[in-house]
Amino acid sequence: MPGQSLASIMKNLFVLSLIVLIITACDSNNRARQKSSDGHSHISDEVHQLTLFTDKSEIFVEYPGLIINKESEFAVHLTNLDNYQPYNDGTVRVILEHSGGKIQEGSVLKADVPGIFRVSITPETPGESSIHFEFTREGISEKSGSHHVWVARDDHDPEPEGSHEASQDGIRFTKEQAWRSDFAVTRLSPVPFSGIIKAGGEILAMPRERHVITARTSGIVHYSKNDLVAGADVYGGEELMTIQGQDLARDNIAVEYAAAEARFEQSRSEYERRLKLFRESAISERQFIETRSKYKTDSIRYHNIKQSYSRGGLKIIAPIDGHIHELKVSQGEFVETGHLIATVSSERRLLLKADVPQQYFHTIQNIVSTNFKTAYDTKVWDIKDFKGRLLAIGSSVAENNQYLPVYFEAQNNGHLLEGAFAEFYLKTKTIENCIVVPFEAVLEEQGKYFVYVQASGEIFRKQEIVTGDLDGFGYRVTGGLSVGDRVVTRGGMLLKTASMSTSLPGHSHQH
């Protein structure tokens, strides 16, 4: 600027800077005042959440801040705790009771969308109130407990602390997401739990349910069935094979049968002749007794062969209904008398043998029952599922065996396979008032165990636990959980996946 000194220029710059600072400060204050009066601080724009339970249902509610003379909509999410699926029909009532005793209510007769019932109320009295919910379906009525809420005078009337359910940190998993998946939550209650001894073992045939077939004569084996193989089903009295000897110079069953028949016919003829003579006192009693004795002996030998004789051979008959467990001979093979031919098992009842390590010698006598899991299936069974019972507990170890045997008897319903290996959870004394969570609910991570606990309607938190015995169905928990906690028993992996996401799952409710 011509004609101005340096000092004058500096003075003008200082004044200009001061003006800019004043304007900026004023603008900031104006923006702050604007922020305090725009929609971010309106009570009606705040979304509150409330989670209540009845014996059979979970009631999760979303609603705006309540203001007198302004309609408020309650989005009531109803979940059937038996299957963790949404209710699609029924009547939902919302009852708002003001401090002065005035009661207002709203109701709907069906869900807006599956599981979500939308009920509107216009509060008429400001101040502290209580609210509860009623659900009626097919003649069954459920009522939640009461919860305190605050009704404001206007959009800027501040709510007191604790007037609604505080938000909680955790993993968000919406009701719609839970309903669409295999998901379940269970409230923990104290239950009895048996001490467990874990052992390996196998499924065997009951000794009385397995029959050994041996050759009653020497000869050549001829199959009577084309499908006679190990594993084939057989029926008691069914002909399986014959042992024939027509091509043999000796040990020929056909020759033996013919000779036995001839001796029998001769003995019978001689017995009938001498019987007449004895009645006429023509022979002595001793002579008659000798003849009768020879006739009985020849008769027994002949009929014993005859009952199993067929087509020039000796029939091999299935002794019981069951299946061929082992087949020891082939078509056309020669066998000697007493040779093992086959074994037949019925599998109607089976023997379950658990091999218990010797370290449990002092507690093995406390075993009363067992759960078990077979090597070919992931399902865990209770021995009672097979009408089974404890048979015997070993008190010594066999030679070259380091285990104590424990035996159970079970009725096979088609799910047990003879010869298969099994994993046993042997039950000992019962411990009362335990916290038990299902096996499927527990996840392992770096050698530690944890579950997911429901913190509120749609918020879940990861909880590390200390596990005790596992009985195949569930863990006894000795630390980390308390009675009353609601634990995710199905769908834990869904929550684990959600927890690893960079953002929480989007909320899908319609308001």
GUDO-607813 format. One line per 3 residues: for each residue y, z, x of N, C-alpha, C. Coordinates in steps of 0.02 Angstrom, whole numbers. Each point is the difference from the previous one (the first is absolute). Layout:
Y Z X Y Z X Y Z X ~ ... .
***
This chain:
-59 0 42 59 0 -42 62 0 45 ~ 40 -54 -5 59 -4 45 51 53 -18 ~ 31 25 47 55 48 -10 -23 70 -10 .
-70 14 -5 -24 69 -9 -26 26 66 ~ 13 65 11 -25 32 61 -74 17 -9 ~ -32 15 57 -71 19 -1 -11 63 -39 .
45 49 5 -7 63 -36 2 -11 -75 ~ 45 -46 -20 5 -14 -72 -64 -32 -26 ~ -27 -45 39 -63 -34 -20 -57 51 -7 .
-6 46 49 -53 51 -2 8 45 -61 ~ 64 16 -17 14 43 -57 -22 -35 -65 ~ 15 -64 -6 -20 -37 -61 -76 -5 -6 .
-35 -10 57 -74 -3 -2 -30 66 -22 ~ 29 56 23 -25 66 -19 7 11 -75 ~ 60 -19 -27 11 9 -72 -48 -43 -40 .
-13 -61 24 -46 -45 -36 -71 27 0 ~ -21 28 57 -67 29 3 -7 59 -46 ~ 53 41 -4 -2 59 -44 -7 -21 -73 .
37 -53 -18 -5 -25 -69 -71 -24 -17 ~ -30 -37 48 -69 -24 -10 -48 58 -10 ~ 7 53 41 -44 57 -7 8 34 -67 .
63 5 -23 12 32 -65 -31 -41 -56 ~ 8 -67 4 -28 -43 -52 -77 4 -1 ~ -30 0 61 -73 4 5 -26 65 -29 .
33 56 16 -21 64 -26 6 3 -76 ~ 55 -29 -26 9 -1 -72 -55 -41 -34 ~ -16 -57 33 -52 -44 -29 -68 36 0 .
-14 37 55 -63 37 4 -3 52 -55 ~ 57 35 -10 1 51 -53 -11 -32 -68 ~ 32 -58 -10 -8 -35 -64 -73 -20 -11 .
-33 -24 55 -70 -20 -7 -43 61 -14 ~ 15 56 33 -38 61 -12 7 23 -71 ~ 64 -4 -27 10 21 -69 -35 -48 -48 .
1 -65 20 -35 -48 -42 -75 14 0 ~ -30 16 57 -71 14 5 -19 60 -42 ~ 45 49 -2 -16 61 -39 5 -12 -74 .
31 -56 -19 7 -11 -72 -38 -62 -24 ~ -39 -34 46 -38 -58 -23 -69 22 -24 ~ -46 -49 -11 -64 14 -31 -47 43 41 .
9 6 64 -47 37 42 -3 74 -18 ~ 50 27 -29 0 71 -15 -10 14 -74 ~ -13 -51 -40 -10 10 -71 -67 33 -14 .
0 53 -40 -61 36 -17 -49 -46 -36 ~ 25 -43 -43 -44 -42 -40 -36 -52 42 ~ 25 -12 62 -33 -49 43 -55 31 43 .
-3 66 1 -52 33 40 -66 -2 -37 ~ -54 -13 36 -67 -2 -29 -38 62 21 ~ -18 41 -49 -38 61 13 -74 -13 -14 .
-43 38 34 -72 -7 -10 -29 69 -15 ~ -51 0 -41 -32 62 -22 -75 -12 -5 ~ -39 45 27 -73 -6 -3 -30 62 -32 .
-36 -10 -54 -32 55 -37 -73 -18 -13 ~ -41 51 -12 -71 -11 -11 -24 38 -61 ~ -48 -30 -36 -40 36 -49 -71 3 28 .
-47 24 -40 -69 4 26 -29 -69 14 ~ 21 -50 -39 -32 -66 6 48 -55 22 ~ 64 14 2 48 -55 12 53 20 51 .
26 -51 34 59 8 42 59 -33 -35 ~ 56 37 -3 60 -26 -31 54 -6 53 ~ 15 -62 19 52 -13 49 58 -33 -36 .
60 29 6 57 -22 -40 58 -19 47 ~ 32 -55 -16 63 -19 32 54 -2 -54 ~ 57 30 16 54 1 -50 67 5 36 .
54 -23 -31 67 4 32 29 69 -9 ~ 55 14 36 37 62 -12 21 3 -73 ~ -9 59 -31 12 6 -72 73 18 -13 .
31 -35 -47 70 11 -20 3 4 -76 ~ 41 47 -25 5 7 -73 26 -64 -31 ~ -28 -15 -59 21 -57 -41 -12 -67 33 .
-44 -1 51 -18 -62 32 -76 -7 -1 ~ -24 -56 -26 -72 -11 -6 -33 -4 69 ~ -54 37 7 -37 1 64 -72 -20 -14 .
-27 -43 42 -69 -23 -8 -46 34 50 ~ -55 27 -26 -52 33 41 -58 -49 6 ~ -15 -21 62 -59 -42 14 -59 46 15 .
-42 11 -49 -56 47 5 -63 -39 21 ~ -25 15 60 -60 -32 27 -59 47 -13 ~ -48 -24 -37 -57 42 -19 -64 -25 33 .
-32 45 37 -62 -18 36 -57 45 -23 ~ -56 -30 -16 -60 37 -17 -32 25 65 ~ -4 66 9 -24 27 63 -76 -9 9 .
-36 -15 -54 -72 -10 6 -16 -64 38 ~ 39 -53 -11 -13 -63 35 61 -28 36 ~ 55 36 -2 63 -20 30 22 -69 -22 .
-6 -11 -66 22 -62 -30 55 16 -51 ~ 43 -49 -15 55 13 -47 -24 4 -72 ~ 35 41 -40 -11 -1 -72 39 -60 -29 .
-32 -35 -45 32 -58 -30 25 13 -71 ~ -23 53 -31 21 15 -68 6 76 -8 ~ 28 19 -56 12 71 -14 73 12 -16 .
15 60 -22 68 20 -17 27 47 52 ~ 58 -16 26 34 42 50 64 28 -31 ~ 7 66 4 61 34 -24 34 35 59 .
66 -7 3 41 35 49 42 51 -38 ~ -8 64 17 36 53 -35 49 32 47 ~ 64 -4 -18 55 29 40 27 61 -37 .
-5 59 30 23 62 -32 59 27 39 ~ 57 5 -34 61 24 31 1 76 2 ~ 44 27 43 3 72 10 17 37 -65 .
37 -31 -44 17 32 -63 -54 -3 -52 ~ -57 -30 16 -56 -3 -47 -5 -67 -35 ~ 49 -43 7 -2 -64 -34 -54 -44 32 .
-39 -35 -41 -54 -41 24 12 -73 -20 ~ -7 -44 49 3 -71 -13 -65 -31 25 ~ -21 -53 -32 -61 -33 22 3 -74 -14 .
-41 -36 38 -9 -71 -9 -74 -16 8 ~ -23 -55 -28 -71 -17 5 -10 -75 -4 ~ -57 -22 26 -22 -69 -6 -74 0 -17 .
-23 -54 -32 -69 -3 -24 -46 -42 45 ~ 29 -35 48 -41 -39 45 37 -11 66 ~ -39 -21 50 29 -11 66 40 -65 1 .
55 2 37 40 -60 10 -38 -51 42 ~ -29 24 54 -50 -36 41 -56 50 12 ~ -60 -23 18 -55 48 8 19 59 44 .
-5 60 -29 12 62 36 71 26 -3 ~ 49 -41 -20 70 21 1 28 1 -72 ~ 19 59 -22 29 10 -67 74 15 9 .
43 -37 -35 72 9 8 28 35 -62 ~ 28 59 12 26 41 -54 74 14 13 ~ 42 -9 -52 73 10 7 22 62 -39 .
47 37 31 31 58 -31 74 -1 17 ~ 43 21 -47 72 8 13 16 74 -2 ~ 6 33 59 15 72 1 66 16 -35 .
1 56 -36 60 19 -38 32 64 25 ~ -34 38 43 27 64 23 -2 2 76 ~ 57 14 33 0 3 74 -29 65 25 .
-18 -1 65 -24 61 32 -74 -3 14 ~ -27 58 18 -71 3 18 -44 -7 -61 ~ -52 -41 5 -47 -11 -55 -70 -2 30 .
-50 -2 -44 -69 -7 23 -31 -60 -36 ~ -49 -28 32 -30 -60 -28 -76 4 8 ~ -37 -24 -49 -72 -6 7 -23 -62 -38 .
-63 -18 11 -26 -63 -25 -66 12 -36 ~ -10 -36 -54 -61 4 -38 -31 -69 -6 ~ -67 -2 6 -36 -64 -4 -58 9 -47 .
-3 -43 -51 -53 4 -50 -37 -67 -2 ~ -66 6 2 -40 -62 1 -69 17 -29 ~ -19 -39 -51 -66 7 -31 -15 72 -19 .
50 33 -30 -10 68 -24 5 53 53 ~ 11 -19 63 5 49 54 74 6 19 ~ 24 62 1 71 11 16 6 40 64 .
42 -24 45 13 34 63 75 15 6 ~ 15 58 28 69 20 7 12 25 71 ~ 53 -27 31 17 20 68 38 66 -1 .
6 31 58 43 58 6 73 -21 -1 ~ 44 49 -7 72 -14 -4 30 -7 69 ~ 54 -40 4 36 -9 63 75 2 -14 .
37 35 43 73 6 -9 36 -64 20 ~ 47 -21 -42 42 -58 15 73 19 -14 ~ 46 -42 25 72 14 -9 31 -57 -39 .
39 18 -51 36 -49 -40 74 6 18 ~ 28 -54 29 70 1 22 47 -17 -57 ~ 64 19 9 51 -15 -50 24 -72 7 .
3 -25 62 20 -69 11 -30 -24 66 ~ 17 -60 20 -30 -30 59 19 35 65 ~ 53 41 -1 23 33 61 -13 74 0 .
-34 25 -52 -17 71 -4 -56 15 49 ~ 12 38 52 -51 9 52 -61 38 -26 ~ -59 -20 23 -62 34 -19 -12 59 48 .
-23 57 -27 -15 57 44 -63 -14 42 ~ -4 35 55 -59 -7 44 -63 20 -38 ~ -55 -39 11 -64 17 -30 -6 -19 -72 .
45 -41 -26 -3 -18 -71 -51 -56 -13 ~ -27 -31 53 -53 -50 -9 -45 1 61 ~ -57 -33 -5 -50 1 53 28 -32 63 .
-3 37 55 27 -24 63 -43 -58 27 ~ 33 -48 30 -37 -56 30 -37 25 62 ~ -58 -30 13 -41 22 56 -15 -59 46 .
-7 16 64 -17 -51 49 -75 -14 -4 ~ -18 -61 17 -71 -17 0 -8 -74 -11 ~ -61 -18 -19 -18 -70 -12 7 -13 -75 .
39 -50 -17 7 -17 -71 -55 -49 -20 ~ -33 17 -55 -52 -42 -29 8 4 -75 ~ 26 -53 -29 20 2 -70 -60 6 -47 .
14 21 -61 -53 5 -49 -32 -68 -13 ~ 40 -52 -4 -28 -66 -12 -47 -20 56 ~ 17 16 62 -44 -16 56 -65 40 -5 .
4 63 -19 -60 41 -7 -44 -25 -56 ~ 31 -18 -57 -39 -23 -57 -37 -65 14 ~ 28 -41 43 -30 -65 15 -54 4 54 .
-11 58 28 -48 6 55 -50 55 -15 ~ -50 6 43 -50 53 -7 29 63 31 ~ 32 40 -42 40 56 23 -15 61 -43 .
0 59 30 -12 61 -38 28 59 37 ~ 23 49 -37 26 63 27 -36 57 -35 ~ -21 50 38 -36 57 -28 34 65 20 .
7 45 -48 28 66 13 -55 45 27 ~ 13 33 57 -49 42 32 -8 67 -37 ~ -62 18 -10 -15 66 -29 -58 29 41 .
-6 67 2 -53 30 40 -69 -15 -29 ~ -47 -18 43 -68 -16 -22 -49 29 50 ~ -62 12 -22 -52 22 48 -22 -58 44 .
-20 17 61 -21 -50 48 -57 29 41 ~ -53 -40 9 -58 24 38 10 -12 75 ~ -24 48 39 -2 -12 72 -47 -59 14 .
15 -39 51 -36 -62 12 -31 -2 69 ~ -62 -22 3 -34 -17 63 -13 -75 -3 ~ 29 -37 47 -9 -72 0 -60 -19 43 .
-41 -46 -27 -61 -18 36 -20 -71 -18 ~ -38 -32 44 -29 -65 -14 -70 8 -27 ~ -29 -54 -24 -68 4 -27 -22 -66 -28 .
-51 1 -42 -28 -61 -28 -31 13 -67 ~ -14 -55 -35 -32 3 -66 -72 -22 8 ~ -46 42 -21 -71 -12 9 -36 0 -67 .
-61 -25 0 -42 4 -60 -28 70 -7 ~ -4 24 -62 -35 63 -12 -74 -10 15 ~ -31 47 35 -71 -8 17 -44 -18 -60 .
14 31 -57 -42 -13 -59 18 -66 -34 ~ 54 -31 20 22 -63 -30 -20 -60 43 ~ -35 11 55 -24 -55 43 -76 2 3 .
-32 -55 -15 -73 -4 -1 -24 -50 53 ~ -52 20 36 -29 -42 51 -62 -35 -29 ~ -6 -64 12 -58 -39 -23 -42 -18 61 .
-64 18 -2 -46 -15 54 -58 -42 -26 ~ -32 -35 46 -57 -42 -18 -61 44 -14 ~ -31 -11 -58 -60 38 -17 -64 -35 20 .
8 -59 29 -57 -37 26 25 -47 54 ~ -45 -25 39 18 -51 50 0 -68 -32 ~ 41 -45 26 2 -67 -26 64 -36 17 .
9 -57 -33 59 -42 12 48 8 -58 ~ 64 8 17 53 12 -50 22 -66 -32 ~ 4 2 -68 26 -57 -38 53 26 -48 .
61 -25 7 55 22 -43 -12 -24 -71 ~ 15 43 -48 -4 -18 -71 68 -22 -27 ~ 54 12 38 68 -18 -20 31 -43 55 .
34 -53 -20 32 -44 49 62 32 31 ~ 32 46 -38 62 30 24 -11 71 26 ~ -59 13 26 -15 66 26 30 7 70 .
58 32 3 34 12 63 28 71 -1 ~ 20 25 57 31 66 4 64 0 -42 ~ 7 49 -43 58 5 -44 -13 -25 -70 .
-56 -35 -11 -16 -27 -66 -16 57 -49 ~ 21 -8 -62 -15 49 -51 -73 -7 -23 ~ -32 56 -13 -69 0 -24 -5 50 -58 .
-54 -6 -38 -10 43 -58 -68 35 5 ~ -3 61 -21 -62 38 5 -57 -36 -35 ~ -57 -9 35 -58 -35 -28 -1 -74 13 .
55 -26 29 4 -72 14 -43 -18 60 ~ -36 -56 -4 -41 -23 55 44 -33 53 ~ -6 25 61 41 -26 55 -38 -49 44 .
-63 14 14 -41 -42 43 -73 17 -10 ~ -44 -39 30 -71 15 0 -26 -3 71 ~ -53 38 13 -34 -3 65 -68 -32 -13 .
-10 -58 27 -61 -39 -12 -41 -6 64 ~ -66 -10 -10 -43 -4 59 -52 -55 -4 ~ 10 -51 -43 -51 -52 -8 -11 -41 62 .
47 0 45 -8 -38 62 -25 43 57 ~ -16 63 -14 -21 46 52 -76 9 -2 ~ -31 5 58 -72 11 3 -18 70 -20 .
44 48 15 -11 69 -20 65 29 -26 ~ -4 59 -28 58 31 -33 28 -46 -54 ~ -48 -32 -36 20 -47 -53 2 37 -66 .
59 7 -30 7 39 -61 -37 -32 -58 ~ -6 -67 0 -37 -33 -54 -73 19 3 ~ -28 0 61 -70 19 8 -9 73 -18 .
46 42 22 -4 71 -15 4 13 -76 ~ 42 -39 -35 6 8 -72 -65 -21 -35 ~ -28 -57 22 -63 -24 -30 -56 50 11 .
-3 29 61 -52 49 15 9 63 -41 ~ 62 22 -7 13 60 -40 -17 -12 -73 ~ 15 -61 -24 -17 -16 -70 -75 -1 -10 .
-37 -29 47 -73 -3 -5 -30 70 1 ~ 23 42 46 -25 68 3 14 39 -64 ~ 60 -12 -28 19 34 -61 -45 -21 -58 .
-13 -66 -7 -42 -24 -54 -71 25 7 ~ -25 2 62 -68 25 12 -4 74 -15 ~ 50 39 22 -1 72 -12 6 15 -75 .
41 -38 -35 7 11 -71 -65 -14 -38 ~ -33 -56 20 -64 -18 -32 -52 54 12 ~ -5 23 62 -48 52 18 15 66 -36 .
65 16 -6 20 62 -35 -19 -4 -74 ~ 12 -57 -32 -17 -6 -72 -75 3 -11 ~ -39 -29 47 -73 2 -7 -26 71 8 .
24 35 51 -24 68 12 25 51 -51 ~ 58 -16 -31 24 45 -52 -49 3 -59 ~ -29 -59 -18 -49 -1 -54 -63 39 20 .
-21 -11 63 -60 35 24 11 75 2 ~ 59 21 19 14 72 4 -1 32 -69 ~ 28 -36 -49 0 26 -68 -71 5 -29 .
-46 -44 27 -70 3 -22 -42 45 45 ~ 33 35 47 -32 46 48 -50 -36 44 ~ 15 -66 12 -46 -38 41 16 5 74 .
61 24 17 19 11 70 30 69 5 ~ 4 23 62 27 67 11 76 0 -4 ~ 29 59 -9 73 7 -1 30 -19 67 .
-35 16 55 26 -16 66 6 -75 9 ~ -51 -38 -22 3 -73 6 59 -28 -41 ~ 10 27 -58 54 -25 -43 69 15 32 .
8 60 28 64 18 30 15 -45 60 ~ -49 -16 41 11 -44 56 23 -69 -23 ~ -31 -25 -52 19 -66 -27 71 1 -28 .
17 54 -37 67 5 -29 53 6 54 ~ -15 37 53 47 8 55 14 -66 35 ~ -54 -40 12 9 -64 33 40 -47 -45 .
-12 3 -64 37 -43 -47 75 17 1 ~ 17 65 0 71 19 1 34 -22 64 ~ -36 7 57 29 -20 64 13 -75 2 .
-48 -40 -20 8 -73 -1 53 -21 -50 ~ 5 37 -56 51 -17 -50 70 12 26 ~ 10 56 33 67 15 27 19 -51 53 .
-47 -17 44 16 -47 53 17 -69 -30 ~ -37 -22 -49 10 -65 -31 67 -3 -37 ~ 14 50 -42 61 -1 -40 63 10 44 .
-9 35 54 56 10 46 21 -67 30 ~ -49 -43 16 17 -66 27 23 -46 -56 ~ -33 4 -58 14 -45 -55 73 5 -25 .
27 62 -2 67 9 -29 54 -35 42 ~ -16 -13 64 49 -33 43 -23 -70 22 ~ -56 -22 -27 -29 -64 23 26 -56 -43 .
22 -56 33 26 -57 -37 -7 -63 43 ~ -29 -52 -29 -5 -65 32 -30 4 70 ~ -52 38 5 -36 4 63 33 44 52 .
48 42 -22 33 45 48 20 66 -32 ~ 25 45 41 21 66 -22 76 -1 -11 ~ 21 16 -61 72 -3 -17 38 57 33 .
61 -16 23 47 51 24 54 6 -54 ~ 7 60 -28 42 13 -58 61 41 21 ~ 58 -17 -29 60 41 11 -9 68 -33 .
7 54 37 -13 67 -29 55 25 -46 ~ 63 -24 9 58 24 -38 49 -57 -11 ~ 47 10 -46 57 -45 -5 46 11 60 .
23 -53 30 45 8 57 9 -66 36 ~ 3 2 66 7 -60 40 -40 7 64 ~ -17 -57 29 -36 0 64 47 23 55 .
-14 58 29 41 25 54 -21 -32 67 ~ -65 -3 11 -26 -32 60 -62 -41 -19 ~ -7 -58 30 -59 -42 -10 -31 -11 68 .
-61 26 9 -30 3 67 -50 -57 14 ~ -18 -40 -50 -49 -52 11 27 -67 -25 ~ -28 -54 26 20 -68 -19 -57 -34 -38 .
17 -53 -32 -50 -40 -36 -53 -24 49 ~ -65 12 -18 -56 -22 41 -18 47 57 ~ 35 55 6 -15 47 55 -61 42 -16 .
-40 13 51 -60 42 -8 20 73 9 ~ -27 43 -43 14 72 4 -65 39 -2 ~ 1 56 34 -57 46 -2 12 53 -54 .
-53 31 -20 6 54 -49 46 55 27 ~ 48 21 -41 48 52 20 63 -28 31 ~ 3 -66 10 59 -31 31 60 6 -47 .
60 17 29 61 5 -39 22 -70 -22 ~ 8 -9 -66 18 -65 -27 74 -3 -18 ~ 25 51 -36 69 0 -23 20 70 -21 .
66 11 -6 26 61 -31 46 -21 -57 ~ -5 38 -55 40 -13 -60 43 60 -14 ~ 65 -10 -8 47 54 -16 29 -11 -69 .
10 55 -35 28 -5 -68 77 3 2 ~ 28 39 46 73 11 5 29 33 -62 ~ -43 27 -43 27 36 -58 36 63 23 .
-29 33 48 32 58 32 -5 -9 75 ~ 55 17 33 4 -10 72 15 66 35 ~ -15 0 64 10 59 42 60 -13 45 .
52 42 -5 59 -6 43 -5 52 55 ~ -2 -23 60 -9 45 57 64 1 42 ~ 31 59 7 59 9 42 -21 34 64 .
23 -26 57 -16 28 66 59 42 23 ~ -8 66 -1 54 47 14 -3 22 73 ~ 55 -4 37 1 23 69 -19 74 5 .
-30 19 56 -24 68 8 57 52 1 ~ 61 -22 13 56 48 3 12 33 -68 ~ -26 -30 -55 9 28 -67 -60 41 -22 .
-42 21 47 -61 36 -17 15 63 -41 ~ 55 35 15 14 63 -34 31 -10 -69 ~ 23 -61 -15 30 -12 -66 -40 -48 -43 .
-53 -28 28 -38 -50 -36 -32 27 -63 ~ -16 65 1 -31 30 -59 48 7 -58 ~ 65 -10 12 50 4 -54 8 -66 -37 .
-34 -52 23 6 -66 -33 -29 3 -70 ~ 38 -25 -49 -22 1 -70 -2 -70 -31 ~ 39 -47 27 3 -67 -29 30 -47 51 .
12 -61 -21 29 -48 48 35 -58 -37 ~ 50 -28 33 27 -66 -16 -25 -47 55 ~ -3 -64 -13 -24 -45 52 28 -70 -11 .
0 -39 54 23 -69 -1 -50 -42 39 ~ -23 -55 -30 -50 -42 33 34 -48 48 ~ -40 -26 46 27 -46 51 19 -67 -30 .
-27 -17 -58 13 -66 -30 53 3 -55 ~ 33 56 -9 49 7 -53 55 49 23 ~ 60 -7 -28 54 45 17 8 57 -51 .
-36 -4 -55 5 51 -53 -33 64 21 ~ 32 56 -15 -29 66 13 -32 25 -64 ~ -62 25 6 -37 25 -57 -11 75 5 .
-5 32 -57 -23 69 -4 -74 -4 -16 ~ -41 42 31 -72 -2 -13 -15 10 -74 ~ 47 33 -36 -10 10 -72 4 -65 -38 .
33 -51 29 3 -65 -33 -70 -31 -7 ~ -47 24 39 -68 -26 -1 -49 53 -25 ~ 26 49 -36 -42 56 -25 -41 29 57 .
33 6 57 -35 23 60 3 75 9 ~ -36 24 49 -3 72 14 -20 10 73 ~ 16 59 25 -20 19 67 -75 16 0 .
-37 -30 46 -72 12 3 -19 52 53 ~ 24 -10 60 -21 44 55 50 -3 57 ~ 4 55 37 42 6 59 -45 15 59 .
3 -42 51 -43 10 58 19 61 40 ~ -50 34 26 12 60 41 -21 -11 72 ~ -19 -61 17 -19 -16 68 14 -73 12 .
0 -20 64 11 -70 17 -65 -31 22 ~ -9 -63 -18 -61 -35 20 4 -18 74 ~ -58 -17 29 -4 -18 70 43 -63 12 .
38 0 54 45 -55 18 54 -13 -53 ~ 19 51 -35 52 -6 -51 46 60 6 ~ 65 -12 1 48 54 11 33 23 -65 .
-27 -19 -57 34 15 -64 -45 40 -46 ~ 34 38 -44 -34 37 -52 1 -41 -64 ~ -57 -13 -31 0 -43 -60 16 40 -63 .
39 -32 -44 13 27 -66 -18 -55 -50 ~ -42 17 -49 -27 -51 -46 28 9 -70 ~ 17 -57 -32 20 -2 -70 -42 -51 -36 .
-12 13 -62 -35 -47 -43 50 -32 -48 ~ -6 -67 -11 47 -35 -43 -37 -51 -43 ~ 24 -6 -61 -28 -51 -45 39 -65 10 .
-34 -52 18 34 -63 17 21 -37 -64 ~ 64 -15 -4 26 -38 -58 17 -72 19 ~ -27 -22 56 12 -68 23 51 -6 55 .
34 56 16 52 -2 51 -25 23 69 ~ -61 24 4 -26 26 63 -51 -48 29 ~ 3 -8 65 -43 -47 36 -44 40 49 .
-65 -4 -12 -47 36 44 6 -27 71 ~ 2 46 48 4 -19 70 71 -4 27 ~ 50 4 -44 69 -6 22 25 64 32 .
48 -6 44 33 59 30 55 24 -47 ~ 17 64 7 50 30 -44 39 53 39 ~ 60 14 -24 43 52 28 4 56 -52 .
-15 61 21 -5 56 -46 58 49 10 ~ 24 28 -56 50 54 0 -34 59 -34 ~ -33 40 40 -41 55 -26 44 58 -22 .
-9 22 -61 42 52 -29 -30 69 12 ~ 43 46 23 -22 69 10 39 45 -49 ~ 22 58 22 32 47 -46 66 -27 -26 .
18 20 -60 61 -23 -34 59 42 19 ~ 56 -33 15 64 33 14 45 -10 -60 ~ 26 53 -28 42 -5 -59 73 -16 18 .
36 -26 -50 73 -11 4 21 -40 61 ~ -30 -59 6 17 -44 56 46 -57 -24 ~ 38 -27 47 38 -61 -13 -41 -58 27 .
-17 -46 -45 -42 -57 18 35 -64 -21 ~ 1 -49 46 29 -65 -17 -55 -53 10 ~ 0 -52 -41 -51 -53 6 1 -33 68 .
-58 -22 21 -6 -34 65 47 -60 5 ~ 8 -37 -56 42 -61 0 73 17 8 ~ 21 62 -14 70 18 3 24 13 72 .
-47 12 45 18 22 67 1 -61 47 ~ 56 -6 36 7 -54 50 5 31 69 ~ -26 -36 49 -1 24 70 48 -42 41 .
37 34 42 47 -35 44 4 38 65 ~ -23 -31 54 2 29 67 -34 69 2 ~ -58 4 -33 -38 62 1 24 53 -47 .
53 -13 -38 26 49 -48 -12 -27 -70 ~ -5 47 -47 -15 -18 -69 61 16 -44 ~ 11 -44 -48 57 12 -45 -14 -30 -69 .
39 22 -48 -2 -26 -68 72 -15 -21 ~ 7 -31 -58 66 -11 -29 7 45 -61 ~ 57 35 -3 13 48 -53 59 -26 -41 .
-5 5 -66 53 -21 -44 56 52 1 ~ 59 -21 23 57 46 2 38 -1 -65 ~ 6 -58 -31 30 -8 -66 -31 -62 -31 .
28 -23 -56 -32 -54 -37 -19 -60 42 ~ 47 -25 41 -13 -60 38 8 10 75 ~ 2 61 23 9 15 71 -62 38 25 .
-27 -23 56 -59 30 30 14 14 74 ~ -31 53 24 9 18 71 -68 7 34 ~ 1 -16 63 -60 4 41 -10 73 23 .
-60 27 -10 -13 70 15 -62 6 45 ~ 10 28 60 -57 13 44 -40 59 -26 ~ -66 -4 5 -43 54 -25 -50 20 53 .
-28 59 -9 -54 25 42 -64 -2 -42 ~ -49 -38 22 -61 -9 -39 -56 46 24 ~ -40 21 -48 -61 38 15 -60 -45 -11 .
-50 27 -35 -62 -38 -11 11 -59 -46 ~ -42 -51 8 -3 -58 -44 -68 -1 -33 ~ -1 -2 -68 -65 0 -35 -19 -70 -23 .
34 -51 27 -13 -69 -19 47 -24 -54 ~ 18 44 -46 47 -17 -53 71 19 17 ~ 9 57 35 68 22 15 2 48 58 .
61 11 26 12 46 55 24 67 -29 ~ -23 53 31 31 65 -11 61 5 46 ~ 58 13 -29 63 1 38 18 73 15 .
9 14 63 16 69 21 73 9 19 ~ 39 -53 0 71 6 16 38 -63 -19 ~ 63 10 -20 43 -57 -15 11 -13 -74 .
-43 27 -43 7 -10 -72 -4 66 -37 ~ 27 1 -60 -2 60 -42 -23 -18 -70 ~ -26 49 -35 -19 -10 -70 62 -23 -39 .
-8 -51 -42 56 -27 -38 29 -63 29 ~ -11 -13 64 23 -63 30 -33 -59 -35 ~ 38 -53 -6 -27 -62 -31 -13 -50 56 .
-63 -14 11 -22 -41 57 -22 -68 -24 ~ 20 -52 37 -22 -68 -15 -74 -6 18 ~ -42 -11 -50 -72 -4 12 -25 -71 4 .
39 -48 -25 -16 -71 7 66 -37 13 ~ -2 -45 49 60 -39 15 39 24 60 ~ -29 44 40 35 25 59 20 -55 48 .
-42 -51 7 16 -55 46 60 -39 -24 ~ 11 -3 -66 60 -33 -26 63 36 23 ~ -2 66 -2 57 39 22 10 -5 75 .
-56 -3 37 6 -7 73 33 -67 17 ~ -18 -52 -37 30 -65 11 75 2 -17 ~ 16 34 -56 70 5 -20 40 39 51 .
-30 51 30 36 40 49 16 -39 64 ~ -38 -51 14 12 -40 60 48 -57 -12 ~ 21 -9 -64 48 -52 -15 69 20 25 .
40 -50 17 67 15 25 47 22 -56 ~ -19 -14 -62 41 21 -56 -45 27 -55 ~ 28 44 -40 -39 29 -55 -15 -54 -51 .
-57 6 -35 -14 -49 -53 55 0 -52 ~ 18 -59 -23 54 -5 -48 -16 33 -66 ~ 49 30 -31 -9 32 -64 1 -54 -53 .
-49 2 -45 -7 -55 -47 14 19 -72 ~ 25 61 -13 14 20 -68 60 -39 -28 ~ -2 -12 -65 55 -34 -33 43 53 -35 .
65 -2 13 46 48 -31 48 -36 -46 .
***
